Amino acid sequence: MTNPTVSASKTDHQLQPLRPVAAVFVVTLAAYWLAMFVATHIPIPKGVIPAGGGDKVLHLSGYALLGVLVLGVRASRGPFRWWSVTSRALILTLYAAADEFTQSFVGRQADFADWVADVIGAVSGLLAVVFIVRLRSFLNGR
């Protein structure tokens, strides 16, 4: 049976104090999330983004970075369990749906395929952090 802990030692109940690296993640996450929200709610003139799904790469990469930052904040505070990852995936999935929905209020259109790209990106970003944490634990012999 596998251990549900992504990284050994302390649990989510025993968070370490906010360290400088955690503070950097928090500030970066707040700035990025605000910039992303604003950018996704600005009407884009036709022809700026290539037709034929070119914007899906932007959705995927934008949400991948958001996923990295969201879980990076948690990882910078110490070891975490899998429920931390899944709860953040759920939050980002719901946020992506809300983001798509609210775009219709500013002259943009909600698109299911954009939402799918958002979710794939967010989960990819979260899993990238899990991989980095696991690799770091492995290399440190834990």
Disulfide bonds with the S-S distance in Angstrom:
none
